[in-house]
């Protein structure tokens, strides 16, 4: 290759490394050369070229980009999708591993009228319920929901939701709902610190997904769910969340910025808050936090 291209072997190696960073799977063999095993699974930009969808090759985070667009006046249901997030974010300021050509990283802007911040709080669980429903109905995946924002398969996390609100207590200017889904990653694709806790749709189902088709299907489901939520609140989704929950009846610890509480998760209230019974039998209503 170096002779045919008129460059050094080291230069060939650098170009191969560059291609690998772009998602090309290339196998090297000593004294033989290189073999292209797989091209990157790029999102189909032609299919994504439609009103309300904004595609980016890479962003810091889709939530941050969506917030900029919301400040500029983009309408409800505008959706930001990126091949890669270089500073993907989860809850509590954590990072979210968002490599190119493997997952779905997108955020949806909502501008609900006539509902308060408190009434909008369950939007994260509504999102989880809609995603779990579509993935089961179309692909037979038994998704579990871990309150308040995680999606699990076989006890491992493959998806997370980050909702951010701007407005006043009685009026919302906009909501941004960010979704991160591990889709076609293999076990070797996860960093060492995530190998025992993270998974993907491919890892659990054994099938490779068309990410563009999957995204368009899930977005359709989400938009319908948000319309119903804005009209009728969390009630239509409560039973659905309970039917695929991973926490009710279990001994858990809920932690938040100022402390923690141990007990048994017993229910969700009409607004999606977690009902926790402590060792004395007292039931607490938990509005936010993280469970383990």
C-alpha positions in Angstrom: 0.0 0.0 0.0 2.8 2.4 0.9 4.5 1.8 -2.5 1.2 2.2 -4.5 0.3 5.4 -2.6 3.8 6.8 -2.5 3.8 7.3 1.2 5.5 5.7 4.2 4.2 2.7 6.1 3.8 5.0 9.1 1.7 7.3 7.1 -0.6 4.4 6.0 -0.9 3.5 9.7 -1.9 7.0 10.6 -4.6 7.0 7.9 -5.9 3.6 9.1 -6.1 5.0 12.7 -8.0 8.0 11.4 -10.5 5.7 9.6 -11.0 3.7 12.7 -11.8 6.9 14.7 -14.5 7.5 12.0 -16.1 4.2 12.8 -14.5 1.9 10.1 -13.7 -1.5 11.5 -10.3 -2.5 10.0 -8.4 -5.6 10.9 -4.6 -5.6 10.7 -2.4 -8.6 10.1 1.4 -8.6 10.3 3.2 -8.9 7.0 -0.2 -9.0 5.2 -1.9 -5.6 5.5 -5.3 -4.4 6.4 -8.9 -5.7 5.8 -12.0 -3.6 6.0 -14.5 -5.6 8.0 -17.3 -3.0 8.5 -18.2 0.5 7.5 -19.6 2.9 10.1 -23.4 2.8 10.6 -24.2 6.4 9.8 -27.6 8.0 10.3 -29.4 8.6 7.0 -29.3 12.3 6.6 -31.7 12.2 3.7 -34.4 10.5 5.8 -33.7 13.0 8.6 -34.1 16.0 6.3 -37.6 16.9 7.3 -39.4 19.7 9.2 -38.7 19.8 12.9 -35.6 17.6 12.7 -32.1 19.1 13.1 -29.1 16.8 12.5 -25.6 17.5 13.7 -22.5 15.4 13.1 -21.2 16.2 16.7 -22.3 18.5 19.5 -21.3 19.0 23.1 -24.7 17.7 24.1 -28.0 17.5 22.3 -29.8 19.0 25.4 -27.5 22.1 25.3 -28.0 22.5 21.6 -31.8 22.2 22.0 -31.8 24.8 24.7 -30.0 27.3 22.4 -32.6 26.6 19.8 -35.5 26.9 22.2 -34.1 30.3 23.3 -34.2 31.3 19.6 -37.9 30.4 19.4 -37.9 27.0 17.8 -41.4 25.5 18.1 -42.6 22.5 20.1 -41.4 19.1 19.0 -38.3 20.4 17.3 -35.8 17.6 17.7 -32.0 17.7 17.8 -30.2 14.5 16.9 -26.4 14.0 16.7 -24.1 11.2 15.6 -21.9 12.0 18.6 -21.9 13.9 21.8 -18.5 15.0 22.9 -19.7 16.1 26.4 -22.9 14.1 26.8 -24.6 14.6 30.1 -26.7 12.5 32.5 -28.4 13.4 35.7 -26.5 14.9 38.7 -23.8 16.3 36.4 -22.5 12.9 35.3 -21.1 12.3 31.8 -22.8 10.1 29.3 -20.7 7.9 26.9 -22.0 8.9 23.5 -19.7 7.6 20.7 -20.5 8.0 17.0 -22.2 5.4 14.8 -23.5 3.3 17.6 -26.3 4.9 19.6 -29.1 7.4 19.5 -28.5 10.8 21.1 -31.4 13.2 20.7 -33.4 15.9 22.5 -37.0 17.2 22.0 -38.2 20.7 22.7 -41.7 21.0 24.2 -43.7 24.1 24.9 -46.6 23.0 26.9 -49.2 25.7 27.7 -51.3 26.0 30.8 -49.4 23.6 33.0 -47.1 24.3 35.9 -43.6 23.1 36.6 -44.9 20.7 39.2 -47.4 19.3 36.6 -44.6 18.9 34.1 -42.3 17.0 36.4 -43.5 13.5 35.4 -42.4 14.1 31.8 -39.3 11.9 32.4 -41.4 8.9 33.4 -43.8 9.5 30.5 -40.8 9.4 28.2 -39.6 6.2 29.7 -43.0 4.6 29.4 -43.3 5.6 25.7 -39.9 4.2 24.9 -40.5 1.0 26.7 -43.9 0.5 25.1 -42.6 1.0 21.5 -39.5 -1.2 22.0 -41.7 -4.0 23.3 -44.5 -3.7 20.7 -42.2 -3.5 17.7 -39.1 -5.5 18.7 -40.3 -7.6 21.6 -37.8 -6.1 24.1 -38.8 -6.4 27.8 -37.6 -3.0 29.0 -37.6 -2.2 32.7 -37.9 1.3 34.1 -35.8 2.3 37.0 -37.3 5.4 38.7 -36.9 8.1 37.7 -35.0 8.1 34.4 -33.2 4.8 33.6 -34.1 2.1 31.0 -32.8 -1.4 31.7 -32.5 -4.7 29.9 -31.5 -7.8 31.9 -30.7 -5.5 34.8 -28.2 -3.4 32.9 -28.7 0.2 31.8 -29.0 0.9 28.1 -30.8 4.2 28.1 -31.2 7.4 30.2 -33.4 10.5 30.1 -32.5 14.0 31.2 -35.3 16.6 31.4 -34.6 20.3 31.8 -37.2 23.1 32.3 -37.2 26.8 32.0 -40.0 28.9 33.3 -41.9 30.2 36.3 -43.6 28.0 39.0 -47.0 28.5 37.2 -45.8 28.8 33.6 -43.3 26.9 31.5 -41.4 28.6 28.7 -40.0 25.4 27.4 -39.0 21.8 28.3 -36.1 19.9 26.8 -36.2 16.1 27.1 -32.9 14.5 26.2 -32.7 10.8 25.4 -29.6 8.6 25.2 -29.9 5.0 24.0 -27.1 2.5 23.5 -28.2 0.7 20.3 -25.5 -1.2 18.4 -22.6 -1.2 20.8 -20.8 -4.5 21.5 -19.2 -5.3 24.8 -15.8 -4.2 23.7 -17.2 -0.7 22.8 -17.9 0.2 26.4 -15.2 1.8 28.7 -13.9 -0.5 31.4 -15.9 1.4 34.1 -19.2 0.7 32.3 -18.7 -2.9 31.2 -20.5 -4.4 34.2 -23.4 -2.0 34.3 -24.1 -0.9 30.7 -25.5 -2.8 27.8 -27.1 -2.1 24.4 -30.1 -3.2 22.3 -27.7 -5.3 20.2 -26.0 -6.9 23.1 -29.2 -8.1 24.6 -31.2 -9.0 21.5 -28.4 -10.2 19.2 -29.7 -8.1 16.3 -28.3 -5.0 14.7 -30.7 -2.1 14.4 -31.2 0.5 11.6 -30.7 3.5 13.8 -32.4 6.0 11.6 -35.6 3.8 11.4 -35.5 3.2 15.1 -35.1 6.9 15.9 -38.1 7.9 13.6 -40.3 5.2 15.2 -39.4 6.2 18.7 -39.9 9.9 18.0 -43.3 9.3 16.6 -44.3 7.4 19.8 -42.8 10.1 22.0 -44.7 12.9 20.2 -48.0 11.1 20.6 -47.2 10.4 24.3 -46.4 14.1 24.9 -49.7 15.2 23.4 -51.6 12.9 25.7 -49.5 13.9 28.7 -50.1 17.6 28.1 -53.8 17.0 27.7 -54.4 14.5 30.6 -51.3 14.5 32.8 -49.4 11.5 34.1 -52.5 9.3 35.0 -52.7 7.5 31.5 -49.0 6.4 31.9 -49.0 5.4 35.6 -50.1 1.8 35.1 -47.7 1.4 32.2 -44.7 2.5 34.3 -45.8 0.2 37.1 -46.1 -2.7 34.7 -42.5 -2.6 33.7 -40.9 -1.1 36.8 -37.7 -2.5 38.4 -38.2 -1.1 41.9 -41.7 -1.7 43.4 -41.6 -4.1 46.3 -37.8 -4.0 46.6 -35.6 -2.7 49.4 -33.9 0.4 48.1 -31.9 3.4 49.1 -32.9 6.8 47.7 -30.2 9.5 47.7 -30.4 13.2 46.9 -28.3 16.3 47.4 -29.0 16.6 51.1 -29.3 13.0 52.3 -30.7 9.6 51.8 -33.5 7.3 52.9 -33.8 3.5 53.1 -37.0 1.5 52.8 -39.3 -0.5 50.6 -40.6 1.1 47.3 -44.4 0.5 47.5 -46.0 2.6 44.8 -46.1 5.7 42.5 -48.5 8.5 43.2 -50.7 10.2 40.6 -47.8 12.5 39.7 -45.1 9.9 39.4 -43.5 10.5 42.9 -42.1 7.4 44.6 -43.8 6.2 47.7 -41.3 4.7 50.1 -42.1 2.9 53.4 -39.3 3.1 56.0 -38.5 0.6 58.7 -40.9 2.2 61.1 -43.8 1.8 58.6 -44.0 5.5 57.7 -44.6 6.2 54.0 -42.6 9.0 52.4 -43.4 10.7 49.1 -40.1 11.1 47.2 -40.2 13.8 44.4 -36.6 13.4 43.2 -33.4 11.4 43.8 -31.6 8.3 42.7 -32.3 4.8 43.8 -30.0 1.9 44.4 
